[in-house]
Structures are given as C-alpha cells and as structure tokens.
Amino acid sequence: MTLFHPLDIKAQPVFSSFSHFVDCQLMNYSFVVLFLYRNVCQVHYAICNNYLLIKATRNEEEYYMFPMGDGNLPLLLDKIALETLSAGKPARFYQFCNDFAPLLLQWSEEFCEKTGKHYQVTSVRNDFEYIYSSKNLANLEGHLLKPKRNQINSFTKNNNWNFTHISKENIEKAKQFNALWDEKRTEEEVSSLLKENIALEEAFAHFFELKMEGIMLLVEEKIVAFAIGFPLNDDTFLVLFEKAERNCKGAYTMINKLFANEISKKYTYINRAEDAGDEGLRKAKLSYQPEYLIEVNELVVY
C-alpha cells in the first residue's frame, strides 16, 4: 500500500519540487491552500513512482488530485485505483481541470476495459473557479460595471477612509476584526463558513511564513474590511479570504477594487475561488464580469 503522510509545513520544499509539473490556475494545486485546509479536508501526501500524490476528503468521500510528476502516469493511476478498489471504496479523482481530462479519460477507459470496472465523469459547477483580469477589477470600466463604480463613488464620498497592507505590526488588528465579524454571524452562516474560518485562522498563524499578502480598509482609522491572498503562479494571484463590515455600505466593493489595484501591479489575472453553490455568492462573482471560469471535474471508478 502507498504510504501517505499528513501534510505539514515541512512538506513545502517537497511540494515545490513537483508543483511545476501542474502549472494551472486552480487554487487547490497550491501548497498554501492545501496547507491551510489540511485539517478541514484531512490532506495527506505521498511520493510514489516519481509523482507527488495528494489525498483529501470532500463530503466525507476520499479522493485524489491529479498526480504531479513525470513518469509512467497510467501505471501510477492503476496502482491508486487498485489499492482503493481493493479496500471496497470507489477510486475518486477530483479537482482536475479540462487540461488534465484527456489523460484521465484515456486511462479510465483502458483500466475499466481490462478490469471490468466502470467510470463516470462529472462536471462540478459549484467548484468552478472565477478568473478575472486584474486591471479590469482594478479599473471597473465599462457599462456592466457601472453599478460597482457608483458604489465606490458613494463610499469614497461618504467616508473618511484609507487602506494599509497587513504587516507584523498590524496583523493582530485584522485578527480582532475577524473575531468580531464572526460574533455577528447568523445561524445560517455558521455552518457554511466554519471550514473557511478554520483555514483563515491558519492563514493568520502562518501569514508571513507562507508569504501571504493582504490589505485592510479603514474608516476613521477603524478596520471595516480586509482581503488576503497569495500568488498562484507568475501571472495569477489568488484572493482567498475577504471580509467586510456588513453595515458599511460599499466596503466589499471597495476592498475588492483596492486589492485588485495592488495585485495588478504584478499579476495579469486574479482567481477569486469558487462560489460553493451559494446563489448570492455566484451572482456577486458573476457581476464582476470574469474573464472565464475554470471547469472542475470529478472522475469516479467503481
């Protein structure tokens, strides 16, 4: 059996030595995201046949991500599938984009033909990731984004505001704001945001170690919003966390624009993650006119 280890901070150099084999804009192929959600999703890793394997849990189902490495991929996939099926569980490959789909489909057809098993591929719309032009998010130009510009104009007109980068000197203020924000959550929000907040607490704890970046929006020197993220690759920055005071009209739009302006100085694209099937969040993400959505798929062999 393949020996998997719990993901910890010491695995970052190992991960870095393999990550270039899967250079995509999906956030879950970054060490930072996997590390922050390692306890929430029970993330484990293994080195096998010159590949890095990531195993995690989603909706109480164990799955594998697309292997990172260079070698005999079909042989490796055979090994994963046979080990998993022999344990009485379906072999699930999740969080792979269309770039990887042909390789997995070819393997699954050949594997099922020789083993008598079956496979199914599903497009998981709730986990599609939203990719934006960083300059478009920063400038908010065009007719479709006029409502956003109006919100920005109203915010700047009615508030004495400024913003600052998160630093070692002020990160405690961001933590305090987050704690107060959590206290005001509704019962409906508690369950949906629990996993995110566990990851956010990890982000605060390892912020500088993981080379994360963020800004805070202040009104009358009081924090009303923050945004946190990190580079996914040379041209894409991931905005992973964003929170704003509910009663401060326009704060979400303002922090979005300000962070995009900072990001656009170095990066062409911004990944603003998925909508998790939340209709309100989906509507909000689409209203910012993404350049495209990255389709996310699941392959199950049973």
N, C-alpha and C positions, 0 to 999 in steps of 0.2 A: 504494500500500500504506500502511496505517496505521503511523505511526512510533511504536514503543514504546521506552521508556526504562527502564533498571534502576531499581528502587525504592531511594531513599536517604533519609536523614534530612531533606534539603532539601525533599522532596515532601510533608512532613506538612501544611503550610498548604494546599496544593492539595487534598490528600485531605480535610481538614477542611471545605473549602468545598463538597464534594459528599456527604459521608457522611450528612447529614441526609435525603437522598433515599431511603436504605435504612436505616431505623431499626429494626433487628431485634436479636435476642439471639444470632445466630450469630457466633462469635468471629472468623471469617475476614473479616468486613466491618469489622474494626477495623484502623487503621493500625498499631498496635503489633504485633499478631500477624503481619501481612504483613511488617513490617519485620524482626522477629526471625527469621522463616523465609525471608527474601528470598533468601539464598544456597542454602539447602537445597532450596527449591522454584522457584528461578530466577524470582522475581517481577518482572514488568515492568508498566508502566502507560502509558497514552496518553490524551490528551484529544481527543475526536472527536465532532462534532455535538452539542456541549453535554453530553456524557457523559464520565464517568471510566471507563475500561476497565482491568480488571486481568487480566493473563495470567500463568499459572503452570504448573508441571509437577507431575504426580502420576502415580506409577508409570510414569515415562518417557513419559507422554502429555501433550501440551499442551492446556490448557483455559482457558476464560474464565469469570469470575464474572459474576453478574447486573450489568449496567451501572448506574452511579449517575448520575442526572442528570434533566433534564426536557426532553423534545423528542420527536422522531419515533422512538420505540423500534423499530418494525418496520423502518424504513429503516436504522437503525444495525445491527440484527441481520442484515439482508440483506447489508450490507457485510462484516461479520465473517465470515459463513458463506461468501460467495462468494470472499473472499480466501483463506480457509483451504482450501476445497474445491479451488480452482484450484491450490493448492500440493500437491495429492494427499493431503491429510490430512482426516479427518473433523472436523467442527466440534463441539467439546465444550463444553457449558455445565455447570459443576459448582458444588457448594456453594450451591445455591439451595433455599430452604425452600418450604413449601406456599403461602405468601403470594404468591410470585412465579410459581408453577407455571402458573396460568391464562393469564398473559400470554405465557409462553414456549410453552405448548401451542398457543394460538391462532396465534401467529406461525409455529411449526414446521409446522402443518397447511397454512397458506396458502403458505408458502415451498415446501414439498415438492410441493404441487399445481401450482405454476407452474413448477417446475424439474425435476420428475420424480425428485427425491431421496426418501430415506426418513428416518424418525427413530425413535428409541427412547428411552423414559424409564425410568430405573431408580432404585428407592429404595435408598440405600446405608446399610444398617443399621449397619455398623461406624463410620460417621461421625455417627450421631445424637448430638446434644449433650444433656447431662443438666442440667436446670434444677431447682433446689431453692428452697424457702422459706428465706431466710437465718435467720429466727427458729427454724424447725424444726431446722436444722442446729446452731444455737447451743444450743438447749434440749434436743434429743434426747428429746422427750416421746413417750409412747405405748408400747403393748406391743411393737410391732415393733422399736422402737429400744432396748429394754431391754438387749440384749447390748452395745450401744455404751456405755450408761450404766455397765454393770458394768466394762467395760474402762477407762473414765475413773476410776471409783472405785478400781480396783486401781492404776492409775498414780499417782494423787494420794496414795494411802495408802503406797505403797512407794518413793516418790521425793521428794527434796528439789528441787523444781522451781520455775521461774519462766519468764516469757517477756518478750521485748523486741521492739520494732519495728526493722526494718532501717533503718539510718541511715548517713550518710557515715562515722561513727566506727567502725561495726562490720561494714560490708559485707564487708571482707576476711575476717572470720571465717566468714561464710557461704560465700564462695568456697573457703576452705580445707576446710570441711566437705564441700562438693560434690566437691572433688578426691579426698578420702579415700573418699567414698562410691563414686566411680567406680572407684577401685582395687579395690574389693571386688565389683565386678560379676561375674556368671557369664558364661560364653561366650554363653549363650542371650540374656542381657540386652544384650550389647554392641551387636549389630546393631539391635535394636528401639529402643534408647534413644539411638542415635547422633545422629539428627536432633534429638531433643528436647534433647540436651545442647549441640549447636551453638547452638540457639536460646537456651538458658539462659545460655550464655557471653555471647551478645549482650545478654541482659537485664541481666546484671551490669555489662557495659561501658557500657550506656546507661540504667541504672536510674533515675537522677534526671532525666535529660534527657527521658525518656518518662513521667515522673511515675508510676512504678510504686510499689506498696506491698507490704510483706511483714512477716512476723514470724519470730522464731526461738524455738524451745523449748529450754530449758536444764535440765540435771540436774546438780547440783553445779557450776554455772557452766560446764558443758561443753555445747556445742550437740549436740542429738540429733535435731533436725528443723527444717525451715524451709518456709514457704509463701509464694508470690509471685503477685501478680495486679494487676489494674487495673480501673477502671470501663469497662464496655462502653457504657453509656448512663446516663440519670438514675436508673434503678431496678434495674439489673443489674450485678453485679460478676463478673468472670471470675477464677477461680483457675486459673492456667495451669501453675504448677510447684509440686510438693510432694514433698519427700524426707524420709525419717526413717531413723534408725539401725535396721538390721534386728534387732539383738539387744536393742533397748529395747522391751519389750512394751508395747503401748498407745500408742506415740509417734505413730503415724499418726492414730489416733483422736483423740488429744489436740490435735495441731496443727490438725486439721480443725475441731474444736469451738472452739478459741481464735480461729482466724482468722474463723470464721463469726460469732462473738460480736462481733468488731471490725467486720466488714462490716455486720452487722445494724443498727448504729447509724445507717447512712446509706442502705442499699440493701435493697430488698424481696426480690430474687432473687439467687441465685448460680448462675453457669454453671460447671460443673466439666468442661467439654470432653467429648470422645468417649472411647470405650473401644478404638478401633482394632482391634476384633475379638478382643482378648485376653480369654479366658473368665474368668480370675481377676479382671481389672480390671472386667469387666462385672458380675460377681457382687458385687464390692465396691461399685460405684457404685449398683447396684440396692438393695443392702442399706440404703442411707441414705434410701430412700423418696423418690425425686424427685417433684416436683410434676407434671412431664411431660417428655417427650423431644421435641426439635425434629427432625422428619424432614428428612433431607438427600437431595437428588435429583441425578441426572445426566441430561442430555439430549444425545443424540448425533445429529447429522445427517450422513448419509453417502450 
